[in-house]
Amino acid sequence: MDTAVHTFEPTPEPLPRQPANAPQLRTLLLTDLVDSTGLVERLGDAPASDLFRAHDRLVLQLQQQWRGRLIDRSDGLLLLFERPIDGLGFALDYARGLIALGNERSIELRARAGMHVGEVLTWRNSDEAVSVGAKPLEVEGLAKPIAARLMAMARPGQILLSAVAEPLAHRAARELGERGQHLLWKSWGRWRFKGVPEAQHVFEVGEPGVAPLRIPPSTPKAWRDIPLWRRPAALAAEVALLAGGALGLWFIARPEPAIAFNQRDWVVVGDLRNLTGQSALDDSLEQAFRISLEQSRHVNVLSDLKARDTLGRMRRPPDTVLDRAVASEIAVRDGARAVILPTVAEIGGRVRVSAEVIDPRTQTTVYAESAEGRGFESALHSIDKVTASLRGKLGEAVKSIEKDSVPLPDVTSKNVDALRAYALAQKAQGKYEYAQALQLFQRATQLDPQFALAWLGQVRVYYSQENATRAEAPLRRAQALRAHLPPREALYLDAWVSVHDTPAQTTAKWVELAQLYPDYLPGRGNASTWLYMENRFQEALAHAKAAAIPQNLLQGQEYDSIGRAQLGLENYAEAETAFKRSFASTGGSSRRLVSTAAARRDFAAAHAYEKRLEADDPHMYIERTSLAIDEGRWSDAQAMARKALALTGDKGLGSRYLELPVAVADWMAGDAEGARTHARNAVDKALAALRRTPDADVEDDAALALSAALVTQRVGGSDATGEVLEVLKGHAELIKAPHLAELAAVVRAGQARRAGRSNEAIEILRPFLTGRERYQTHVELMESFASLGRSDDAIVHAQWLQDHRGLAYVELECGHCLQALNVADSNLAMQRAAALLQQQGKSAEANRKLAAFNRLWPTEALPAYLRM
């Protein structure tokens, strides 16, 4: 598999159509342009008219960008949105847009905005009513006056949200990109709205320097819900009563400073101070403290490896003690909200575990927690008590802690030596010292066979080494001990078990993990990888972007995932930017930059990037081969493909799937016999691997077998379809995986078309036209429609192939084993379209298409069997 696997969704069903008179849950946004009447007086009729036209253009642009539905427009706006984040995006851009319009005219232009989520009723007015001035669509419901009250009480430039809208928008703020990370969220307490029986919690969101970020003023229709004891008359009496005791209470119980935590803030855990004299406890208890704290869904712990990486950027040795000052500097650099400093000490014969929460900017203690017990065996229970209390204060409700947590002794080990071995293994794996990490994880399970996390650690090491066969045994041991894993790690385990047992469900498992723990970076990364394998690029992009944050040590790999998804979506500029960021971060390969430039036919840039590719890495020759084919350099393509095959030797997955680029290069160069030989070699090698038990690369070998069968159909010779499909019957669960199921369908459709059953071929492939279909699906549909004389339909698919060259380069099968064929087909589709247009009598259009094709590949340079 040629993707980065992170060892550390299904597309939601469409909402059912609501009856016309049924309430619908929608986001309502109401805005009001401040002092619009005064604008006309100050500007004059003509300039004001020009301003309002510019305003309307801004509204139309933002309405389309954020998928809003404009219900009413006068001095203010009423819009409906499907999602709160879309309404917020509109409001933020509208505020900025008004400022820009005002600056152009040397006036201040602001609007008030209120947003709420609730049920509304909508109905259409009759044509007669609309013709006399009624709105086309009416919206009513309690949600509308709540949004109106919020809008009316807002200050100029202020965006107010209800308690329903705020958490939904806040949770999705990452979708706004970098801007979403800098938004400020304020709570303005409980308010009473006229005509609304229950008090409403009011929030503000805005950008620094743009939004007022001040408490709204009370109005006759909206006022703060102040408790009786806080009202002025009551306060006057209370002051006299409390004044005498206040001074004494100040010294007895001085107030602690506080950090305003948001959901899923990051924290840095400093090195544990061990004052017991028992050095064996250092790593053991520090690891236990981290594991217990990491069970939170609301607070993220910066990984130890990332902290050590930041030490490098601070020009400090990696073994620098993370004390108050150093950990605080790391927190400031990596955007963490707090530092937590754990301590263990022996006091009066009892073992006390304590932890301080530190504000990293002032290095002051915000609050502290401690627990103690008798004997060192009590330390794990004490850590549980301390971290549970911390998690509650860091923003997690007690009920959530009880629901989502497993007691620490149940998820780790009561054996201190086993826990220490686990901690050392974690550090070794973080340094990519896999042999040492594996040895230490194995030592931990020897000391405590019930230590589920240590078995799972062995699984992570084997997958990091791409050794799925060796991962099988510890995976099953961890699976048997699933109840001993924290909830998050249990889901992580389930996903890897699915890779082995139910591949068709694996993507859904990774997406489930990412949704439940959105800041668990390995879950996000693997969700992106598996979605990418299924051509679900838009979804993959969202997860990769969420994981490409400064706190992620693998940020460079996530930018590579972003680039792949953008290339699959034909967003070439965005893909190039992401690949460059990945290259700058990891110092890895430039092969994706070659693909991006070639996909948009910028061959000069492609060659510049090609010069950076490693000469001794066989995988780099896949892009070199495809680029040579794209430019019609057949002999170069043959040389590059053979070089890749020679570099792999006779072992490993590469020695199997690199037969296919050789087959395609030979086919394009006119060596049909060589093409058939190498295609057959790929079939035989893949089937031999699939017949072995176990096959560590079974998923890739299944993809290779199907891809090789497809290539044998194209280059002639014996059709391997029947043989391949027969062997894959023994892997029935495996080929339910979406990408394999579609490849199998393409192979079966090609077999049917060649047997004269093109209608059957079309019906086989029709269910896969979902918007994420594979490149060769359209190649086969083009040929099937052409064979039936349905040239209009065939031309549609030929054009699709020409328009999706990014997909041709980036689509993942067995290590991009079909990339060369896809690239060839992206050009051959132009020739096929010219022939089909000629058949329709559209000679002028056909000649233009053929001339464009001949500029790429002169027809006379093609072998006879590729000319049309």
N, C-alpha and C positions, 0 to 999 in steps of 0.2 A: 504494500500500500504506500503510495507516494504522498503521504500527508503526515503532518506532525501530530502524533497521538499524545494527549495530555494524560500522563499516568498519575500524577499526584492525587419538534413539536408537531407531533403530527399537526399538519395544517388544520386549524380549527374548522369544524363544520360550519357552513354558512348559517346565519340566524334564520329561523323560520319566518316566512312572510307573515306580518301581522295583518289581521283584518282591518279594514279601513277605519272602523270606529273603535279599535282597541287602543288602550294606553300604550305608549312606547317610551322606553327609557332613553333619554337623550341628554346631551350637554347643551345648555342654553347659555349664550353669551349676549349680554346687553351692553351697549356703549352709548355714551352721550358726548357729543362734541361741545366742549366748554365755550360758552359765550359766542355761539355761532351768529346770533343776531348782531352783536357788537362788531363782529368781523366785517360784515357788510358795510356798516357805518364807517369803520376805519379805513377800509380798502377802497370803497366805491363799488358800484355795480359790476363793471367790466372785470376788474381784477378779482373781485370776489367770485364772479362766475367762473373765471379761469381756475381759481383755487378749488372750487367745489368739483369742477370736472377732473382735476388732478386727484382730488380726494376719492372720487368715484372709481377712477382707474386703479388707485391703490387698493380699494376695497375689493374690486373684481379680481385683481391679481392674487391677493391674499386668500380670498374665498376659494379660488381654484387650487392654490398651493396647499391649503390646509383642509381641503375637502369639506368646506362648510356650505350650508344652505341658507341663503339670505331670505328671511321671511318679511322683514319690514325695514324701510330705510327712509329717514327724514333727517332731522338733526342728529339722530342716533341710529343705531343698528340693532336688529334682533337676528341672531343667527343660530342655527342648530348644527350640532356636530355629532358624529357617531362616538368619538372618544374625547375625554377631557384634555388629553395632551394636544389634540388638534386645536381645540378651542383656546388653550393657553398659548400655543404657538402663534395663532392668529393675533391674540391680544398683544403679545410681546412685539411682534413685527408691526402691528398697527401703531403702537405707541412710538416705536422708532421712526416709522414712516411719517407720522404726523410731525415729529420734531424736524425731520428733514424738509418737509413741505414748508414748515414755518420758517426755518432758517433761510430757505431760498427767498422768502418774502420779508425777512426781518421782523417777523411777528412770532409770538408764542402760541403754539398750537398744541392743545392737550385734549384728552378725552378721559372720561370716567368709564370704568368697566366693572361689571359684576358677572360672575360665572357660577352656575349651579348645575347639578345633575339630578334629574328627577323624571317622573312620568308626565307625559304631556299627551293631549289629544290633538290630532290634526285633521283638518278636513278642507276640501277644495270648495271655493265659492263658485257659483254658476257663472257662465260666460256673461250673462246679462249683468250680474252684480259687478263683475270685474270691469265691464265696459263703462260703468258709471262711477268707478273710482275705488271699488273694493280691492283688497289684496287677493292675489290668486290663492294663497294658502293661509289658513287661520291656525293659530296655535293657542291652546288654553291649558290650564292646569295649575295646581298650587306651585309648581316649580317656577312658573313665569313670574308671579309677584315676588318670590324670594330673590330671584335674580335681579328683578327691578329694584328691590330695596337695597341690595348690595351695591348696585350701580349708583343709585341716588345718593348713598351715604359716602361714596368714595371721593377722595380728594382729586383734583386735576392730575392726570397721569397715573392714577392709582388703579391697580387690578385687585379686586377683592374676590375671594372664593368662599364658598360654603364648606361646612365640615364634610360634606359628601364629596365635593369636587376636589378638595385639597389633597387627600391621600392618594387618590387615583392619579391625579396629575403629577404629584411629587414622585410617586413610584416610577412613573414612565419618563421622568425628566431627562434621563440619559439619552432618550431618542432625539433630544434637541442638540446633541453633539456637545462640543466643548462649552458652548454657551450655557447648556443645562447645568454644568458643574459649578457655574459661578452665580447662579440665581440665589437670591436671599428669600427665605421663607419666614414670615412673621405670624404669630398668633396674637390677635387683638381681643381675645376673651369672648364671653357670652354677651349677646345682644338680643333685645326684644324688637320685633318688627310689628308694626301696626297691621292687624288683620291676620297675623300668624300666631296660633296659640302657644307654641313651644319656643323657648329660647333657642337662639341659633349661635353656633360658634363661628366666628369670622376670622378669616386668614387673609394675608396679603402675600403676593409674590411679585418680585420685580428684579430688575437689573440695577446694580449699583450705579449711581450717577444719572439714572433715568427715572426710577420710581421714587415716590416721596418716602416710603418706608416709615410712615408716621401713623399713629393711631387715628382713625377717622373721627370726625366731629359727630356729636349726636345731632339728630334732626327730629322734627315732630313725628316722623314715621319710623325712626330707628334710634334706639337709645341703649346705652350699656346696661346690662342686667347686673346691678350692683347689689350685693347682699345687704340686708337691713343694717347689720352691724357696721358696714363700711360707709353708710350714708352720713352726710355732714352732721345732722342733728344728733345721731347716735354717737358719732365719733367724739363730739365735744364732751359728752358725759364720760366716755370711756377713757379719754386722755387723762383726766384728773385721777381716775381710779388706778390707771396703770402706771402713771409716771413714777410713783414712789417705788414700785417694784422693778421698773425697767432697768435701772442702773445696776441693781444687784444681779438680776438675771443675765445681764450682758457679760458679767465676769464669770458666771457659772456656766453659761451655754452660749459662747460666742458663735455667730452664724458662720458656717463654712462657705467658702466660695463655691461656685457651681460652674459646670461646663454644660452648655445646652447641646445635648446629643441629638443628632438626627438618626433616623433609621439607617442601619448599615454603614455607620461611620467606621473608620479604621483606627486601630490602636496598636501601639508598639509595646511588646512585653520585654522588659529589661531582663538582664541576667539575674537569676535567683541568688540572693545573699544567704548563704548557709552558715549560720552561727552555731551549729551543733557540734562542729568538729568531726562529723561523719562525712567525709568527702564523697563517699559512694552515693550520697543522696543528691548531689549537685544536679547531674543530668537527669536523674530519675524523676525528682519532684518537679523540676522545671518543665519536663516534657508532659508530666501529668497535668500541671497547671494549664499548659497550652491546650491540651486535648479537651479539658473540661470547659475552658473559655470558648473554644472553637465550636462547641455545640450550639452556640447562639445563632439564631437566624438574623439577628439585628445588629451584631457587632462583628467586624472582621478583624482577625489578628494578622498583622503583617508577618509574612513568613520569615523565619530565621535566616534563610538563604538570601532573601531580598534585603534584610537589614545588613547582612555582611557585605552585600554588593554595594549598598549605600556607603558603608564604611570605606570601601575602596575609592568611591568618588570623593569622600572627605579626606583622602590621602592618609588614612589610618590603617594599621595592620588588621587583618580579618579576625584576630583573636582579641581585639580590644574589648574590655569589659563594658557591657552596656549598662552603665550606671545612670543616675538621674540626668546628668548633663549631656552625655553622649546619646542616650536614648531620646532625649528631648530634641536634639539637633536632627536625628534621623526622622523623628515624627514631623518636624517642620519641613524637612526636605521632601518627604514622601506624602505629605498631605494627611497625616494621621491626626485625629482629634485629641488623643490622650496617650499618656505613657502609663503603664502599670508595672510597678516594681514589687515582685514577690519576695518574701523573706521567710525563712524557717529558723526557729531558735528553740533552745531547751531552757525552760524557766521553771525552777522549783520542781524538777522532776517531770514536768509536763512539756509536750512538744507543741509549740504554737506556730501556726501558719498565718501570715498576715500579708496584706497587699495594699499599697498606696496607689491612688489614681492621681496622676500629675498633669497639670496644665503645661504642655510643652513650651509655650511661649513665655510663661513667667516662671516655670519650674516650681510652682507652689503646689502643695498637696491639696487637692480638692476634697477628698474624703478617703477614709481607710476602713478596711474590714479585717477581722481576725477571728480565728477559731482555734481551739486547742483540744488536746486529748492526751491520754496516758500511753506512752510508748511510741516508738517510731511507726508501728503498724497503724496508728491513728491518723497519720499524715494525709493519706488519701481521702479519708472522710472529711478531714478539716479543709482540704483543698476544695472539695465539693461544696461545702457550706460557704466558703469565702467567694468562690466564683459565682455561685448561684446568687448571692447577695449583690455582687458586682454587676452581674448581668441585669438584675432588676433595676439597679440605679443607672445603668448605661442605656436604659430605654426598653428593656424587655419585660413584659408583664409577667407576674408570678405564674398565672395559669399557663402561659406559653412556655415558661421554663419547665414546669411540671410535665407538660404534654410532650415536648420535643427532646427532653434530656433523659439520658440513662445514667444511673449513678456511676461515678468514676471507677470504683473497684470492679464493676461489671464490664466496663468497656476496655479497661487496661489490664493490669495484672497486679495481684497482691504480692508477687515476687519482685522485690526491689531490684535484684540483679537482672531479671528479664526486662524490666522497665528501662534500666540503664542501657542494656544492649540495644533496645528499640530506639532510644534517644540517639545513641551513637550511630546507628544504622541510618536514621533520618538525616543526620549531618553528612554522612558519607554519600548518600544518594544525592543530596543537594549539591555536592561537589562532583557529581557524575563518576564517583568511584564505585561502580556497580558491583565489582567482585567483593569488595570489603563490605558494602551495604548488605549484599545477599548473605554473606557469612554471619553478620551480626543479627539480621532478621531471623536466620535459621537458629542461631544461638538462643535468641529470645523464645522461640517456640520449643526448643529443647528444654529450657528451664520451666516453661509454662505452656503445655500443649493447648490450653484453652485461651491463649492470648490471640484473639481474632485479628486485632489490628496488625500484629506481627506477621500472620499468614498473609494478610492483604498487602503488607509491605513487600513480601516476596513476589506477589503477583505484579506489583508496580515495577519492580526491578526487571522481571522477565519481559514485560511489555516494553520497557525502555530499551531493552536489548533486542526487541523484535523477535522474541523466542516464545511464541504462543504455545508450543508443545510443552515446554518445561513449566509454563504457567499453570497448566491444567491441574496438577496435583494440589498445589497450595490454594488454588482457586476453589477447589471442592472442599478443602478443609475450612477455609474461610466461610464458604457457603453454609456449611454445617453449623457454624458458630455465629450465624447472622444476628441472632438475638443479643450477642455480646458486642455489637458494633454500635456506635452512635448513629442516629437517624441518617445523617448526611452520608457517612461512609457506607451504611447499609444500601443506600440507593446507588452509590458509586459501584459497589460490589454487584448489585443487580444488573447494572449496565454491562459490566464485563462478562457476567454469566450469560447474558443475552447474546453477546458476540459469539460465544461458543454454541449455545443451545437454540436460540431463536433469533437469527440474524434479521428477520423481517421486522422484529420489534425493537432492534437496538437503537435506532434513531429516536424513537419515542421515549426510550429509557433515558437517553442523554438529555433530551429536551425536558423531560419531567424533572430531572435533577437540577437543570439550569433554571427552571421556573420556580422551583421550591426554594432553591438557594442561589439567588441571582448573582451574588458576589463570590460564589465558590468558583474560582477561576478555572480549575481543571474541568469542571462540569460545563462551563460556558465554552471552553476551547474544544472539547470533544463534541459537544452539540453542533458547533460550527463545522467541524470536520465531517461528521456523518451526514449533516444536511447538504454539505457541498457534494458528497459522493452521490447524492440523489438529485443533483441539479436544482436544489431548492436554495438558490443563491441569495434571494432577498432575505430569507430567514437566517441563513448562515451568516450573512453580513451583520445582522443585528447582534447575534451572539459574539461574533469576532470583535465588533466594535466595543461591546460591553467588557470584553476581556482585555482589550488593548489599553490598559490604564497604567499609570506610573508604578502602582503597587505590585504589578505583575512582572516577575523576573523574566518571563517568557513573552514580554510585550512584542519583541521583534517577530516571533513566530505568529502572533496574532495579526500583525500587519501583513504578513504573508497571506494569511487566511482572508483578510480584507481584500487584498489584491486579487486573489483567485476569484472571490465572489464578484468583485467589480468587473473583472475580465469576462466572466461568464454572463454578466448582464450587459456586455458591450460598452461599458463605461471606461474607455481606454485611458483618459487623462487621470481619473481617480485611481485606476488600477496601477498606473505607472508611479503615481505619488506614493501609494501604499507600499509597493515593492521597493522603492528607493528608501523608504523609512525602515523597512525590514532589513534591507542590505546594510544600512548605516548602523543598525542596532546589533545585528548578528554577525556581520562580515561574511554572510553566507554566499550562496550562488546568485548569479545574475540571469539564470536561465529563464525566469518568468519575465524579466525585462526584455529578453530576446523575443519571447512569445507575444508580449504586448505590442512591441514595435512592429513585428511581422504581421500581426492580425490586422493592423490598420494600414498595412502595405508601406510602412516607413522602413524600407530595407536598409537604408544607410545607417539609421539608428540601430537596427537589429544587428548589423555587422559590428558596429562599435561595441555593443554589449556582448556580442559573441566572443570578442577578443579576450574578455575577462574570464571566460569559462575555463574550468580546470581541464587540463589535457589528459589526466589519468582517471577521470571519473566517468564510467560508462553512461551514467544517466544524463550527463551533459550532451551526449551525442544524439539524444532523442530530438532536442531542439535544433541541433545542427542539421540533422537529417531532414526534419520538417521544413526548415528554412531553405535548404537546397532544393527540395521538391517544389516549394512555393515559388521559387524563382526559375524553375525549369532547368536546374543544373543536375541532370540525372546521374552522371558519373560521380559527381561529388557526393550526391545522396547515397549512392551505393557504397562509396568508400567510407563515409561517416557511419553508416549503419553497420557495416562489417567491423569497423574499429570498435564500436560499442560492444558487439558480440564477442570479439576477441578479448576485450578487457575483463569480461565477466568470468572467463574460464568455463568450466563444465558444470559448476555447482551453483546452487542458489536460484531464487526466483528470477533474477535478471537474466540468467542464461536461458530461461524459458521464454520470457515475454519479449526479449530483444530480437527474437527470430522474426517477429511481425514487421518491424520497420525495414528489415532487410528484404522481406517478401514484397512490401509495397514499393521500395526503391527499385528492385529488379523489374517489377511489373511496369512501372512508369518508364523504365529505361528500355523496354522491349524484350527483356529476358524472361519470357513467360515461364520457361521450364525452371529457372532459378527461383522465381516467385512461388511456383507450386511446391518446390522442394522445401523451402523455408516455412511456408505456411503449414505444410504437413508435419514438419519437425516440431513446430509450436503445438500442433494438435497432439502429437504423440507424447511430448514432454508433459503437457498439462494433464493428459489422461493418466499417464504413469504416476504423476504426483497424486492425483485424486484417488487412485486405486490403493495408494499407500495408507496405512493406518498407524499413527495419525499423520495428517498432512498439516504442518504448521501454517501454511499459507493457503488453506483450503478456499477461502473466499476469493483471493486473487487468482488461484488456479482455475476456479470455476469461471471467473470472468475471462481468463485467458483462453480456456477451452472454447467458450462461446465466441469470443472475438476471432480466434483462429479459424473456427468453422465458417464464420462470416467471410473472412478473407479468402478461404478456399473457394467459396462460392464466386467471389469476384474475379479471382485470377484463373479460374478454370481447373481442370483436373478432377480428381475424385472429391465428391461432396462429402465432408465429414459430419454433416448435420446429424444424421441418424445415430451415428456412433457416439457423438458427444451427448446428445439428449438421452441416450440410453444409460450412459455412465452417470449422468446427473440425476437419474431417477433414484439413485442411492443416496442423494443429498437433497431429498425433497424439501426439508425445512429451509435449507440454505438458499435454494433458488426462489424462495418466496420474497427474499430481499428485493426491494423495488428495482434497483439498478440491474440486478441479475435477471429478474423476471422480464424486464423490458428487452434486455439483450437476447434472451431466449426467444422472445416473441419476434424480434427482428430476424433471427436466424430461421425460425419456422416460416415466417412470411416470405423470405427469400426462397426457401425451398418450394413453397406453394406457387409462387410466381413462375419459377423456372419449370414447374410442372404444368403451366398453362392455367393456373387457378388464381389469377390476379385479384379477382373480387374477394376471394377468401383471404388473400394477403392483406388487403385493405381492412377487412373486418377484424383481422387479428391485431392490427396496429391501432385502429381507431380509438380504443379505450385509453391509450397512452398519450393522447393529445391533450394534455392537462396544462400546458404552459411551462412544464419542466421536462419535456421529453428529450430523449437523447438524439445526438446528431444523426446517427445512422438510421434512426426511425424515419426521418424525413428523406434520406437518400432512397430508402426502400419504397416509401410512399410515392416519391417522384417517379421511380421506374415502374411501379405497379399501375399508376394512373396513365403513364405514357403508353404502356403496353395495351391498355384498353382503349386507346384513342381519345382519352379524356385530357386533352392537351391543356385546357384552362387550369384544371386542378394540378396537373403536373408542373405547370409554370409557377403556380403559387409556391409549391415546395422547392422548386429550383431557386426562386428568389429568396426564400427563407434561408437556404443553405449559403447563399452569397452574403446575406445580411448578418449571419451569426458566426463570423470567423473567430471572434473571441472564444466562443464556446468550442469551436473546432480545436483550438490550441489548448484549452484549459480543462476540458471534460476529462474526468478520471475514470478509466477502467483499470485494468491490470497494469499499474505503473505507467499510464499514458500510452499503452501499447497500440492504441488506435489513432494516436495523434497524427501520424504521417498520412494515414488513409483519410481522416477527416479533412486535413488541409488540402490534399489532392482533390477531394470531392467538392470543396468550397470553390475551386476553380473549374472543375469539370462541369459543375452545375451551370456555369455561364454558357459553355458550349451546348449543353443539353437544352437550355432555354432558347438559344438561337435556332436550333434544329426544330423545336416545337413551334416557334413563331413562324418559321418558314413553311411548315406544314399548314398553318392557318392562313397562309397567303399574306402575312405581314412582313413583306420582304425588307422594307426600309428599317423597321425595328430589329428584325433578325440580323441584318447586315451590321447595324450599329453594335449589337451585342457580340457578334462574331469578331468584329474589328477589335473590340475591347479585349476579347479573349486572346486573339492573336498577338496583341501587345504583351500579354503575359507569357503565353505559351504558343509559339507559331505552330499551327496545325501540322505542318509538314515534319516538325520535329517529334511528333508523337508517334508511337507505334500504331500500326494500322488498326489494331483492335480497340484503340481508344479514340479513334476519329469518328465523328458522326456526320 
